[in-house]
């Protein structure tokens, strides 16, 4: 089966598009709730939502994300700064199809506790790369890991992988070849 999963990136309460994950490149598209309804009207069954403020350590859009989950318009997978077990559990309990963890995917104690409280199939790891290296902390820091090396470290603790080539993200030039 092949399908497209639209994304809503939230920065400072707005749906935005960044280039290469850089906040200063933000194009603002408006309220996330309107975009969720638009994607639903276009036939989306699943929407990918990222809290950019949480990912970048500059705040949180938790209230907006919980409102989107409570709308039950579509299935939602949520990521961006999910760094504590209680928040991950809250997202799943509020209806998130999956939670997406990035930097914390490499914290074995975190993964062990997460696996004890959330079904593995609800855990997705973001293995995002820049010039072949997995990047963490909102794409701001290198990890010294390749995609394959990172995958080997975490594969037994997750149900799915999300990978973004940060070099191409936001450029509207299609997928990496």
N, C-alpha and C positions, 0 to 999 in steps of 0.2 A: 504494500500500500504506500502511496506517495501523497503527501499533503504538505501544505504550508502552514506554519504556526506564526501568526502575526505577533508583534512585540509592542508593548507599551513601556517605554523607559520613562520613569518619573524623576524629575529634578525640580526641587523647590515647588512641589505641588502641581507641576505642569507636565504634560506629555511632551517629550523632546526627542530630538535626534542629535547625537554627538558624532563628531568625526574622530576616530581613533580613541574614543573614550575621554576626550578632553572637554571639560565643562565649558571652557571659553568659546567653543565652537557651536554651542547649543542653538538649534533652531527650535522655537517654541511652537507647539501645535495646539495647545489649549488643554482643557480639563480631561483627565484620564477617564472619567465616567462617560463622557461623550464619545471618546474613542472606543471604549469597550462596547458601547451600543452600536457604533458604526461597524466594528469588526463582526459583531453578531449579525447585523443586517446583511453583511456581505457573505455570510455563511460560515464564519469561523465557529468551530466547536471547542477549540482550545486556544487560549491566549497566554502569551509569555509576558510576565510583568516583572520589571526590575526597578528596585528602589536605588537609584543612583546616589542619592544623598547618603544612604546607609553604607553603600559600597565604598564611597569615597571618604566616609567618616565625617561628613559635614551636616549630619542631621538625620531625620527619618521622615518617611511618608507612610508610616504604619497605619494611621487612621484612614487614609485614602485607600490603602491596600485592603484593609479589613472591610471597608465599605464596598469595594469592588467584589470581594469574595462573597459578602452577604447578599449581593444582588442576584447571585446564582444565574446570571445571563448565559454564561458559558463556563466550561472548565478552565481553571487557571493554574499555571505553574508560576511560583514566586521565587525570586532571588534578589540578591543585593544586600550584603551586610548581615546575613543570617549567621550570627556568631554565638547565640546562646540556645540551649536546648528548649527552654520554656517558650521562646518566640517561635522556634521551628514547630514545636508541638501545637502551639496556638494556631498557627497558619493551617496545619493539617486538620485540626479540629474544626476550624471555621470553613473547611471545604477545599483547601488547596489540593489539587490533583498531585502536585509534586512540589517539594521545596528544592531550591538550587543552592548548593553551597560552593563557595570558591576557595578562598584562603583556608578556611577551616577544614577543607577536605584533607589537608595534610597534617592535621592534629589527630593522632590515633586515639587519644583518650576521648576527644570530642566525638569522633566517629563511633567508638564503642558504645558510648552512652546514647548517642542518637539512634543507633541500631537497636538498642534495648527498648527504646520508647516509640520509634516510628518504623513502620514496615519498610524494608529495604527498597521495594518498588516505588516508594514515594520519595526517595532520595536521589537527586540528580547532582552530579558534580560538574562544575564549569571548569574545563581544562582549556583555558584561552591562551593563545600563543601570539608572540611578537617575535618575528625573525627566528621562528623555530623554538623559542624558549617559552615555557609556561610562565605566565605573569599572574601576580596576585595583588591583593590590596587595591581593588578597583582598577586593575591593569597598570598600577603605578610602580610596581616593583618586580624585578626578575626573581625567579626561584632557583635557577641553575638546573632545572629539570626539563627534559624533552617531553613531548606528549606521551611517547611510549613508556618512558621511565615513570612518569606521574601515574599513568594508567595502571602499571604493574603494582604501584604502591597502594592503590585504593580500590581496585576492581571488586574485591570481595565484600566491600562495605556499601556499595551503591547499586542502584537499579538502572541508571541511565547516565549518559554523558552528553554534555552540551559543549561544543567547541566553537569558539569565535576566533578568526584570524584578525587580530586587532589592527594589523597593517591595512586591511581592506574595509574594516567596519565603518559604516556611515558614508562611504564614498559612492554608493549606488552604482557600483560597477559589476554587480553579480557575484556569484560564488568564486572562491579561490579555485584555480585550475589545477 
